[in-house]
Amino acid sequence: MASLLQGFEEVQLVKPVGKTVMTVTDSAIRFNKATVEVLGSPAYVKVLINEKTKQIAVTPATEKADNAVKFAKAGAASVSVKEPVLVEAVKAYLPVGEAPEGEVAYQSVNGAAYPESKTVIFDVANATAGTMKRRGRKKAA
C-alpha cells in the first residue's frame, strides 16, 4: 500500500539565500548581505585563491588563524574588506579598469553558496566589469 504522504515534499522553512556577490574595487573587496549570511556573519574570514581554476573562496576563520582578516560586525548587512595585500591578490584575478572622473571601476562576480560548509566560491570567469558613481559624502557646494 502506498504511503499516504507519497509525492509530498516538506515545506522548506529555511528561506533561500539571495545571490552572493563579491565586488572588487581599487581599494576594497565588498561582500553583499547574502554572502555575509551564508558565511554566518563571522568576525574573521580567510580568502583562498585557486590559481588553476581561477576561483576565490571565502570561509569563516578564527581571530588567531593565519591569514584571517577582520570581516563582519554583528548585524552587518554587507562587508567591505580593505586589507591591501588581500585586495591586491584578488585584483590579480579581477583586474579593475580605469574609471571616469568621479566614478569607481569595479569587477563584480556572483558566487556559489555552500551554506552547510559556510563557504562561498566565486568563479572569476563569471565576473562582469563596470563603473559606479562614487558613494559617500557629497562635497559641500
C-alpha positions in Angstrom: 0.0 0.0 0.0 1.4 3.4 -1.0 2.2 5.8 1.8 -0.4 8.4 2.5 2.2 11.2 2.1 3.9 9.8 -1.0 4.8 12.5 -3.5 4.5 15.3 -0.9 7.5 17.4 0.0 8.1 19.2 3.2 7.7 23.0 3.2 11.2 24.4 3.4 11.4 26.8 6.4 14.9 28.0 5.5 14.5 30.9 3.2 16.6 30.6 0.0 19.7 32.6 0.1 19.8 35.6 -2.3 22.6 36.0 -4.8 26.0 36.0 -3.2 28.1 38.8 -4.8 31.7 40.0 -4.4 32.6 43.4 -5.8 36.2 44.4 -6.2 37.3 48.0 -6.5 40.7 49.5 -6.5 40.8 49.7 -2.7 38.3 47.2 -1.3 36.5 44.0 -1.7 32.8 44.2 -0.8 30.7 41.2 0.0 26.9 41.6 -0.1 24.4 40.7 2.6 23.6 37.2 1.2 27.3 36.3 1.3 27.7 37.5 4.9 24.6 35.4 5.8 25.9 32.2 4.1 29.2 32.6 5.9 27.3 33.0 9.2 28.4 36.6 9.8 31.9 35.6 11.1 34.1 38.2 12.8 37.0 36.8 10.7 37.3 35.0 7.4 40.0 33.5 5.2 40.1 34.2 1.5 41.6 31.4 -0.6 42.5 31.5 -4.2 42.7 28.5 -6.6 45.2 29.5 -9.2 44.3 26.6 -11.5 40.5 27.0 -11.6 40.6 30.8 -11.2 38.3 30.7 -8.2 38.2 32.7 -5.0 36.7 31.1 -1.8 35.7 32.8 1.4 35.2 30.9 4.6 35.0 31.7 8.3 38.2 31.7 10.4 39.2 32.4 14.0 40.9 35.5 15.0 44.1 33.6 15.7 44.1 31.7 12.4 46.9 32.5 10.0 45.9 35.0 7.3 42.5 35.7 8.9 41.0 39.1 8.0 38.5 41.1 10.0 35.1 40.6 8.5 31.6 41.1 9.9 30.5 43.1 12.8 27.3 41.8 14.5 24.3 42.6 12.3 26.4 43.8 9.4 24.4 43.9 6.1 27.3 43.9 3.8 31.1 43.9 4.5 34.0 45.7 2.9 37.5 44.3 3.4 40.2 46.8 2.8 43.3 44.7 3.7 45.7 46.0 1.0 47.6 42.6 0.5 44.3 40.8 0.1 42.8 43.4 -2.3 45.9 43.2 -4.5 45.8 39.4 -4.5 42.2 39.4 -5.6 42.7 42.2 -8.2 45.3 40.0 -9.8 42.4 37.8 -10.9 39.8 40.5 -11.2 41.7 43.5 -12.6 39.9 46.8 -12.1 39.9 49.1 -15.1 40.1 52.9 -15.3 37.0 54.9 -14.3 36.0 58.3 -15.5 36.4 61.2 -13.0 34.0 60.9 -10.1 33.3 57.2 -10.7 34.8 54.0 -9.4 35.7 51.0 -11.6 34.8 47.6 -10.3 34.5 43.9 -11.1 31.5 42.1 -9.7 31.1 38.3 -9.5 28.3 36.1 -8.3 29.3 33.2 -6.0 28.2 29.7 -5.4 26.9 29.4 -1.9 27.6 26.3 0.3 25.7 27.2 3.5 26.3 23.8 5.1 30.1 24.5 4.8 29.7 28.2 5.5 31.7 28.8 2.3 31.1 30.9 -0.9 33.1 30.3 -4.0 33.4 32.9 -6.7 34.3 31.9 -10.2 36.5 34.6 -11.8 35.2 33.6 -15.3 31.7 34.9 -14.4 32.9 38.4 -13.4 31.5 41.5 -15.0 33.3 44.8 -15.1 31.7 48.2 -14.7 31.8 51.7 -13.1 29.7 53.2 -10.5 29.3 56.7 -9.1 31.4 57.3 -6.0 29.4 56.9 -2.9 29.8 58.6 0.4 29.6 62.2 1.5 29.0 64.7 -1.2 31.4 67.6 -1.1 29.7 70.7 0.1 29.0 73.1 -2.8 
